[in-house]
Amino acid sequence: MNSSISSEQVDKKKLRKVIAASSVGTLIEWYDFYIFGSLSVVIATKFFPSDNPTAAFLSTLATFAAGFVVRPFGALFFGRLGDLIGRKYTFMVTLLIMGFSTFAIGLIPGYETIGFLAPLLVLILRLLQGLALGGEYGGAATYVAEHSEPGKRGYRTAWIQTTASLGLFISLLVILATKKSMSAEAFANFGWRIPFLISIVMVGISYFIRKNMDESPMFEKAKQEGKIVANPLKESFGKKLNFKFVLLALFGATMGQGVVWYTGQFYALSFLQKVANIEFEQSNYIIAASLAGGTGFFIFFGWLSDKIGRKAVMLTGMLLAICTYRPIYQAMYETADVSLKTEVVGSKVINTDYAMIPNSVDLKKTVKTELSYTDGSKLTLEQSSLTTMFPGRNPKKPEIKRIVHVGTSSFWFLILLVFIQVLYVTMVYGPIAAFLVEMFPTAIRYTSMSLPYHIGNGIFGGLLPAVATYLAAKASTANEVAVAAGQAIPYDKPYLEGLWYPIIIGGVCFVIGLLYVNGKDKEIND
């Protein structure tokens, strides 16, 4: 029996309210989830030991990734709940869990205050965030799709797809606004907590909006007709045909979509800050501008998928991404590399600081030197060295930190390079919700679509920043070891080695999707 809603049955005003309420709530959950990643550079210095900055940053990325790893478990638990008691109540619960967890992260004392309890508490709350998000997205996408009329499901659900990028965009804006409103010292001390704390207000508003929404008409119909299954998990994964579609959704779509999403947005930000050494504010402006320019294309490609098919749009974006990532990131690196700039036009020492090392008699000296280039770029070198009170003891090798501020033309070129990646994201992500809901019947839709989505995005995609950063760091270390041993370096461009992760995962997904995923879109049938 065809349970899809005819165009005449759709109340346009009500449909707009459904899309708006679902999108706002999902946007807030994405904001809550991504504020941690957006502040990863700062968090690394607050909740982890400061004696090894690289290890602290990798630990932060690992904690960030932990939230992604548990998303499939949230999908199973809340997906089952959503298929049993309804879409509306389930994603109201996930909203509250996410809001509490985010707010609580903003209250945790730092590592210097409570030691290893700090990263432990952060990890627990991060896991709660992941569980909540695992239940949120499937509920919102299913809810909107089950309200939508045939022929416009890609367009309608694409509004939900904008929320992930908008959540990241708003998190960046809130961070930048907070940072601008106070001194750098104040932001480092307590200001970074504000983006976490204000989420409680947004969650409260969204909760009351969702509270007044009706249940999905398709779920209500299935309930009245006695089609609600007692065990959605067994129905989804115990029956061969349903499980086949779950596997196809994962390996032929969401796995590749996940790595394209996180490469084009999160890894791009990490690359700008940690590899290209572009200053915190400027790198966030680059990502924010790219997201602002690209977000509307989620709607366009969702609409286009209604016309030419979900598969064609998604696989085209996937193929373009895996074929162009390395040249794009090479261009990003070269654009920020001041060694390739024209001659230095100015050099000055802008600051010299002295500070006693805690629990020590050693003195730390930090000298900041600024070099200016003809294209407007600036390089700030922060050289820190220890002056020991014991002449016989060898001090550590001086540490040199590089901070690049690119000139105007380079700034806009970097925005273009990241925008291209965001465009790939919109192609693979815009149609994915409609693609997934059309694969499964109403009785098991929430459960069945949520699991492959969150494995593809939560595990394959969510692990990308940590894995890619690790691969690049490992290649760089291998080069340093080779140089010290007087051998040829094994990696010509170690900073690009992390990209093999999304290229290989995306390539495998493209081939499976091309060969085995049905190219024709389906109506929602039970």
C-alpha positions as CSV (number, residue, x, y, z in Angstrom):
1,M,0.0,0.0,0.0
2,N,1.3,3.4,-0.9
3,S,1.4,5.6,2.2
4,S,2.9,8.6,0.7
5,I,1.0,11.9,1.0
6,S,-0.5,13.4,-2.1
7,S,0.2,17.0,-3.0
8,E,-3.4,17.9,-2.4
9,Q,-3.2,16.6,1.2
10,V,-0.2,18.7,2.1
11,D,-0.9,21.9,4.2
12,K,1.8,24.2,2.9
13,K,1.7,26.5,6.0
14,K,1.9,23.5,8.3
15,L,4.7,22.0,6.2
16,R,6.8,25.1,6.5
17,K,6.3,25.1,10.2
18,V,7.4,21.4,10.4
19,I,10.5,22.1,8.3
20,A,11.4,25.2,10.4
21,A,10.8,23.6,13.8
22,S,12.7,20.5,12.8
23,S,15.6,22.4,11.2
24,V,16.0,24.9,14.1
25,G,16.2,22.1,16.7
26,T,18.6,20.0,14.6
27,L,20.8,23.1,13.9
28,I,21.1,23.7,17.7
29,E,22.1,20.1,18.2
30,W,24.8,20.4,15.5
31,Y,26.0,23.7,17.1
32,D,26.3,22.0,20.4
33,F,28.1,19.0,18.9
34,Y,30.6,21.1,16.8
35,I,31.4,23.9,19.2
36,F,33.8,21.4,20.8
37,G,35.6,20.8,17.5
38,S,35.6,24.5,16.6
39,L,37.4,25.2,19.9
40,S,39.7,22.2,19.8
41,V,42.9,24.3,19.6
42,V,41.9,26.1,22.8
43,I,40.4,23.0,24.6
44,A,43.7,21.2,24.1
45,T,45.4,23.7,26.4
46,K,42.6,23.5,29.1
47,F,41.6,19.9,29.7
48,F,44.9,18.1,28.8
49,P,48.5,18.2,30.1
50,S,50.4,21.1,28.5
51,D,53.9,19.6,28.4
52,N,53.3,18.2,24.9
53,P,51.1,20.4,22.7
54,T,50.9,18.0,19.8
55,A,49.8,15.1,22.0
56,A,47.3,17.4,23.7
57,F,45.8,18.4,20.4
58,L,45.6,14.8,19.2
59,S,43.9,13.9,22.5
60,T,41.4,16.6,22.0
61,L,40.7,15.3,18.4
62,A,40.4,11.8,19.8
63,T,37.8,13.0,22.4
64,F,36.0,14.9,19.6
65,A,36.0,11.7,17.6
66,A,34.7,9.7,20.6
67,G,31.4,11.5,20.2
68,F,31.2,10.3,16.6
69,V,32.0,6.7,17.5
70,V,29.0,6.4,19.8
71,R,26.6,8.0,17.4
72,P,25.6,4.6,15.9
73,F,24.6,3.4,19.4
74,G,22.5,6.4,19.8
75,A,21.0,5.7,16.4
76,L,20.1,2.1,17.5
77,F,18.6,3.2,20.9
78,F,16.7,6.3,19.8
79,G,15.8,4.8,16.4
80,R,14.1,1.9,18.1
81,L,12.4,4.4,20.4
82,G,11.3,6.5,17.5
83,D,9.8,3.6,15.6
84,L,7.9,2.4,18.8
85,I,6.6,5.6,20.4
86,G,7.0,8.3,17.7
87,R,9.3,10.7,16.0
88,K,8.3,13.8,17.9
89,Y,8.9,12.7,21.5
90,T,12.1,10.9,20.6
91,F,13.9,13.9,19.1
92,M,12.7,16.1,22.0
93,V,14.5,13.8,24.4
94,T,17.7,14.0,22.3
95,L,17.5,17.8,22.2
96,L,17.5,18.0,26.0
97,I,20.4,15.5,26.4
98,M,22.5,17.4,24.0
99,G,21.7,20.7,25.6
100,F,22.6,19.5,29.1
101,S,25.9,17.9,28.0
102,T,27.1,21.0,26.1
103,F,26.2,23.3,29.0
104,A,28.0,21.1,31.5
105,I,31.2,21.1,29.4
106,G,31.3,24.8,29.9
107,L,31.4,24.3,33.7
108,I,34.2,21.7,34.0
109,P,37.3,23.1,35.8
110,G,40.6,22.8,33.8
111,Y,43.3,20.2,34.0
112,E,45.4,22.4,36.3
113,T,42.5,22.4,38.8
114,I,41.2,18.9,38.9
115,G,43.8,16.9,37.0
116,F,42.8,13.8,35.0
117,L,39.3,14.2,36.2
118,A,38.9,17.1,33.7
119,P,39.5,15.0,30.5
120,L,37.5,12.2,31.9
121,L,34.4,14.4,32.5
122,V,34.8,15.9,29.1
123,L,34.9,12.5,27.5
124,I,31.7,11.3,29.3
125,L,29.8,14.4,28.3
126,R,31.1,14.1,24.7
127,L,29.8,10.5,24.6
128,L,26.4,11.8,25.8
129,Q,26.5,14.4,22.9
130,G,27.2,11.6,20.5
131,L,24.4,9.4,21.7
132,A,21.9,12.3,21.5
133,L,23.0,13.3,18.0
134,G,22.7,9.6,17.0
135,G,19.0,9.9,17.7
136,E,18.3,13.4,16.5
137,Y,19.2,13.4,12.8
138,G,17.2,10.3,11.8
139,G,14.2,11.6,13.7
140,A,14.2,15.1,12.1
141,A,14.9,13.8,8.6
142,T,12.2,11.1,8.9
143,Y,9.7,13.6,10.4
144,V,10.1,16.1,7.5
145,A,10.1,13.4,4.8
146,E,6.9,11.9,6.1
147,H,5.2,15.3,6.0
148,S,6.5,16.0,2.4
149,E,4.6,15.5,-0.9
150,P,6.0,13.3,-3.6
151,G,8.4,14.9,-6.1
152,K,9.6,17.4,-3.6
153,R,11.1,15.2,-0.9
154,G,14.7,16.0,-1.8
155,Y,14.0,19.8,-1.7
156,R,12.1,19.6,1.6
157,T,14.6,17.4,3.5
158,A,17.5,19.5,2.1
159,W,16.5,22.1,4.7
160,I,17.5,19.6,7.4
161,Q,20.8,19.1,5.6
162,T,21.7,22.8,5.9
163,T,21.7,22.5,9.6
164,A,25.0,20.7,10.0
165,S,26.9,23.3,8.1
166,L,24.9,26.2,9.6
167,G,25.6,24.7,13.1
168,L,29.3,24.8,12.4
169,F,29.0,28.3,10.9
170,I,27.1,29.7,13.9
171,S,29.6,28.0,16.3
172,L,32.4,29.9,14.5
173,L,30.5,33.2,14.6
174,V,29.8,32.8,18.3
175,I,33.5,32.0,19.0
176,L,34.7,35.0,16.9
177,A,32.1,37.4,18.5
178,T,33.1,36.2,22.0
179,K,36.8,36.6,21.2
180,K,36.3,40.1,19.8
181,S,34.3,41.2,22.9
182,M,37.2,40.6,25.3
183,S,41.0,40.5,25.6
184,A,42.9,37.5,24.4
185,E,43.8,36.8,28.1
186,A,40.2,36.9,29.2
187,F,39.1,34.6,26.3
188,A,41.9,32.1,27.3
189,N,40.9,32.2,31.0
190,F,37.1,32.0,30.8
191,G,35.7,33.4,27.5
192,W,36.0,30.1,25.7
193,R,33.4,28.7,28.0
194,I,30.7,31.2,26.9
195,P,29.8,29.4,23.6
196,F,29.1,26.2,25.6
197,L,27.0,28.0,28.2
198,I,24.7,30.0,25.9
199,S,23.5,26.8,24.2
200,I,21.2,26.2,27.1
201,V,19.1,29.2,26.0
202,M,18.9,28.0,22.4
203,V,17.9,24.5,23.5
204,G,15.2,25.8,25.7
205,I,13.6,27.9,22.9
206,S,13.8,25.0,20.5
207,Y,12.2,22.6,23.1
208,F,9.1,24.8,23.4
209,I,8.8,25.1,19.6
210,R,8.9,21.3,19.2
211,K,6.6,20.7,22.1
212,N,3.7,22.1,20.1
213,M,4.3,20.1,17.0
214,D,2.1,17.1,15.9
215,E,3.3,13.6,15.3
216,S,4.3,12.4,11.8
217,P,1.1,11.6,9.8
218,M,2.7,8.4,8.4
219,F,3.6,7.2,11.8
220,E,0.1,7.9,13.1
221,K,-1.4,6.1,10.1
222,A,0.9,3.1,10.7
223,K,0.0,3.1,14.3
224,Q,-3.8,3.1,13.6
225,E,-3.4,0.3,11.1
226,G,-1.4,-1.8,13.6
227,K,1.8,-1.8,11.5
228,I,4.1,-0.7,14.4
229,V,6.5,-3.6,14.9
230,A,7.4,-4.8,18.4
231,N,11.1,-5.1,17.6
232,P,12.4,-2.6,15.0
233,L,16.0,-3.7,15.5
234,K,15.2,-7.3,14.6
235,E,13.0,-6.2,11.7
236,S,15.8,-3.9,10.3
237,F,18.8,-6.2,10.7
238,G,17.3,-9.7,11.1
239,K,15.6,-9.7,7.7
240,K,17.9,-10.3,4.8
241,L,16.3,-7.8,2.4
242,N,16.2,-4.9,4.9
243,F,19.7,-5.6,6.1
244,K,20.9,-5.6,2.5
245,F,19.5,-2.1,2.1
246,V,21.2,-1.0,5.3
247,L,24.6,-2.2,4.0
248,L,24.0,-0.5,0.6
249,A,23.1,2.7,2.3
250,L,26.3,2.6,4.4
251,F,28.9,1.4,1.9
252,G,27.3,2.9,-1.3
253,A,26.4,6.3,0.1
254,T,26.9,7.5,3.7
255,M,30.5,6.2,4.1
256,G,31.7,8.4,1.2
257,Q,29.4,11.3,2.1
258,G,30.8,11.3,5.6
259,V,34.4,11.7,4.7
260,V,33.6,14.3,2.1
261,W,31.7,16.3,4.7
262,Y,34.4,16.3,7.3
263,T,37.3,16.8,4.9
264,G,35.6,19.9,3.3
265,Q,34.8,21.6,6.6
266,F,36.5,20.3,9.7
267,Y,39.7,19.0,8.3
268,A,40.0,22.2,6.2
269,L,39.9,24.2,9.4
270,S,42.4,21.9,11.2
271,F,44.7,22.1,8.1
272,L,44.6,25.9,8.0
273,Q,45.4,26.2,11.7
274,K,47.8,23.4,12.4
275,V,49.6,22.8,9.1
276,A,49.4,26.2,7.3
277,N,49.8,28.0,10.7
278,I,47.2,30.6,9.8
279,E,46.1,32.6,12.8
280,F,43.0,31.5,14.8
281,E,40.6,34.4,13.8
282,Q,41.6,34.4,10.1
283,S,41.2,30.7,9.6
284,N,37.8,30.8,11.2
285,Y,36.8,33.7,9.0
286,I,37.9,31.6,5.9
287,I,35.7,28.7,6.9
288,A,32.8,30.8,8.0
289,A,32.8,32.8,4.6
290,S,33.0,29.5,2.7
291,L,30.1,28.0,4.6
292,A,28.0,31.2,4.2
293,G,28.6,31.1,0.4
294,G,27.9,27.4,0.0
295,T,25.0,26.6,2.4
296,G,22.3,27.5,-0.1
297,F,23.6,24.8,-2.5
298,F,22.3,22.1,-0.1
299,I,18.8,23.3,-1.1
300,F,19.8,23.5,-4.8
301,F,21.2,20.0,-5.0
302,G,18.3,18.6,-2.9
303,W,15.9,20.1,-5.5
304,L,18.1,18.9,-8.4
305,S,18.0,15.3,-7.0
306,D,14.2,15.5,-7.3
307,K,14.7,16.1,-11.0
308,I,17.6,13.9,-12.1
309,G,18.0,11.4,-9.2
310,R,19.8,11.2,-5.8
311,K,22.5,8.8,-7.0
312,A,23.7,11.0,-9.9
313,V,24.1,14.1,-7.7
314,M,25.8,12.4,-4.8
315,L,28.2,10.3,-6.8
316,T,29.2,13.3,-9.0
317,G,30.2,15.2,-5.8
318,M,32.0,12.2,-4.4
319,L,34.1,11.7,-7.6
320,L,35.0,15.4,-7.9
321,A,36.1,15.4,-4.3
322,I,38.4,12.4,-4.4
323,C,40.0,13.6,-7.7
324,T,40.8,17.1,-6.6
325,Y,41.5,17.0,-2.9
326,R,45.3,16.8,-3.2
327,P,45.7,19.7,-5.7
328,I,43.3,21.8,-3.6
329,Y,45.2,21.2,-0.3
330,Q,48.5,21.7,-2.1
331,A,47.3,25.1,-3.3
332,M,46.1,25.9,0.3
333,Y,49.5,25.1,1.7
334,E,51.4,27.1,-1.0
335,T,49.1,30.1,-0.5
336,A,49.9,30.3,3.2
337,D,53.6,29.4,2.8
338,V,55.5,32.7,3.4
339,S,58.7,31.2,2.1
340,L,57.1,31.4,-1.3
341,K,56.2,35.1,-0.9
342,T,58.1,38.0,-2.3
343,E,60.7,39.7,-0.3
344,V,60.3,40.9,3.3
345,V,59.6,44.6,3.5
346,G,59.8,44.9,7.3
347,S,61.0,43.1,10.4
348,K,60.5,44.1,14.1
349,V,60.5,42.6,17.5
350,I,57.0,43.3,18.8
351,N,57.2,41.8,22.3
352,T,59.5,40.2,24.8
353,D,58.1,38.4,27.9
354,Y,59.7,36.7,30.9
355,A,57.9,34.2,33.1
356,M,58.9,31.9,35.9
357,I,58.1,28.2,35.2
358,P,55.7,26.8,37.9
359,N,57.3,24.6,40.5
360,S,60.8,25.5,39.1
361,V,63.5,28.1,39.4
362,D,63.8,28.4,35.6
363,L,62.9,31.5,33.6
364,K,61.0,31.3,30.3
365,K,61.8,34.0,27.7
366,T,59.4,34.5,24.8
367,V,60.4,36.8,21.9
368,K,57.8,37.7,19.3
369,T,59.2,38.9,15.9
370,E,57.0,40.0,13.0
371,L,58.0,39.8,9.4
372,S,56.0,41.8,6.8
373,Y,55.7,40.9,3.1
374,T,54.9,42.9,0.0
375,D,51.6,41.1,-0.6
376,G,50.3,42.1,2.9
377,S,51.1,38.8,4.6
378,K,52.7,38.8,8.0
379,L,54.6,36.1,9.8
380,T,54.9,36.2,13.6
381,L,57.6,34.1,15.1
382,E,57.3,33.2,18.8
383,Q,60.6,31.8,20.1
384,S,60.5,30.5,23.7
385,S,63.7,29.5,25.5
386,L,64.5,28.6,29.1
387,T,67.2,30.3,31.2
388,T,68.3,27.9,33.8
389,M,69.6,28.8,37.2
390,F,72.0,25.9,37.0
391,P,74.7,26.4,34.4
392,G,75.6,22.7,34.3
393,R,72.2,21.6,33.2
394,N,71.3,21.7,29.5
395,P,68.1,23.6,28.8
396,K,65.6,22.4,26.3
397,K,65.9,23.3,22.6
398,P,64.2,26.7,21.9
399,E,60.6,26.3,20.7
400,I,59.5,28.3,17.7
401,K,55.8,28.9,17.0
402,R,54.8,30.3,13.6
403,I,51.6,32.3,13.1
404,V,50.7,33.4,9.6
405,H,48.4,36.3,8.6
406,V,47.8,36.1,4.9
407,G,47.3,39.1,2.7
408,T,44.0,40.1,1.1
409,S,44.4,38.3,-2.2
410,S,45.6,35.1,-0.5
411,F,42.7,35.3,2.0
412,W,40.1,35.4,-0.8
413,F,41.9,32.6,-2.7
414,L,41.8,30.4,0.4
415,I,38.1,31.1,0.8
416,L,37.6,30.0,-2.8
417,L,39.5,26.8,-2.2
418,V,37.5,25.9,0.9
419,F,34.2,27.0,-0.9
420,I,34.9,24.4,-3.6
421,Q,35.2,21.7,-0.9
422,V,31.9,23.0,0.6
423,L,30.3,22.7,-2.8
424,Y,31.3,19.0,-2.9
425,V,29.8,18.6,0.6
426,T,26.5,20.1,-0.6
427,M,26.4,17.7,-3.6
428,V,26.8,14.5,-1.5
429,Y,24.9,15.7,1.6
430,G,21.9,17.7,0.1
431,P,20.0,14.6,-1.2
432,I,21.1,12.1,1.4
433,A,18.2,12.4,3.8
434,A,15.6,11.8,1.0
435,F,17.8,9.0,-0.4
436,L,17.8,7.2,3.0
437,V,14.1,7.6,4.0
438,E,13.0,6.2,0.6
439,M,14.9,3.0,1.2
440,F,12.9,1.8,4.2
441,P,9.2,1.3,5.2
442,T,7.6,3.5,7.9
443,A,7.6,0.8,10.6
444,I,11.5,0.6,10.7
445,R,12.5,3.8,8.9
446,Y,13.9,5.7,11.9
447,T,16.0,2.8,13.0
448,S,17.1,1.6,9.6
449,M,18.2,4.9,8.1
450,S,19.8,6.2,11.3
451,L,22.4,3.4,11.7
452,P,24.1,3.6,8.3
453,Y,24.0,7.4,8.4
454,H,25.7,7.5,11.8
455,I,28.2,4.8,11.0
456,G,29.1,6.6,7.8
457,N,29.3,10.0,9.4
458,G,30.1,9.2,13.0
459,I,32.8,6.6,12.4
460,F,34.2,7.0,8.9
461,G,33.6,10.7,8.8
462,G,34.0,11.6,12.5
463,L,37.4,9.8,12.8
464,L,38.7,11.7,9.8
465,P,40.2,14.8,11.5
466,A,42.1,12.6,14.0
467,V,43.2,10.0,11.5
468,A,44.2,12.5,8.8
469,T,46.2,14.6,11.3
470,Y,47.9,11.5,12.7
471,L,48.9,10.4,9.2
472,A,50.3,13.8,8.3
473,A,52.2,14.0,11.6
474,K,53.6,10.5,11.2
475,A,54.9,11.4,7.7
476,S,56.5,14.6,9.0
477,T,58.2,12.6,11.8
478,A,59.4,10.0,9.4
479,N,61.0,12.8,7.3
480,E,62.7,14.3,10.4
481,V,64.1,10.9,11.4
482,A,65.4,10.4,7.9
483,V,67.1,13.8,7.8
484,A,68.7,13.2,11.2
485,A,70.0,9.9,9.9
486,G,71.4,11.5,6.7
487,Q,68.9,9.5,4.5
488,A,66.5,10.6,1.8
489,I,63.1,11.8,3.0
490,P,60.4,9.2,2.4
491,Y,57.6,11.8,1.9
492,D,57.8,14.6,-0.6
493,K,54.7,16.4,0.8
494,P,54.0,15.0,4.2
495,Y,51.2,17.5,4.9
496,L,49.1,15.8,2.2
497,E,49.4,12.3,3.5
498,G,46.3,12.6,5.7
499,L,44.2,13.0,2.5
500,W,44.7,9.4,1.6
501,Y,42.1,8.5,4.2
502,P,39.1,10.4,2.5
503,I,40.4,9.6,-1.0
504,I,40.5,5.8,-0.4
505,I,37.2,5.6,1.6
506,G,35.4,7.9,-0.9
507,G,36.8,5.9,-3.8
508,V,35.5,2.6,-2.4
509,C,32.1,4.1,-1.7
510,F,31.9,5.6,-5.2
511,V,32.5,2.2,-6.9
512,I,30.0,0.4,-4.7
513,G,27.4,3.1,-5.2
514,L,27.9,3.2,-8.9
515,L,27.6,-0.6,-9.3
516,Y,25.0,-1.6,-6.7
517,V,22.8,1.4,-5.6
518,N,19.6,1.8,-7.5
519,G,19.7,4.9,-9.7
520,K,15.9,5.4,-9.5
521,D,14.3,7.3,-6.6
522,K,11.4,5.6,-4.8
523,E,8.2,6.7,-3.3
524,I,7.7,5.9,0.4
525,N,5.9,2.6,0.2
526,D,4.9,0.2,3.0
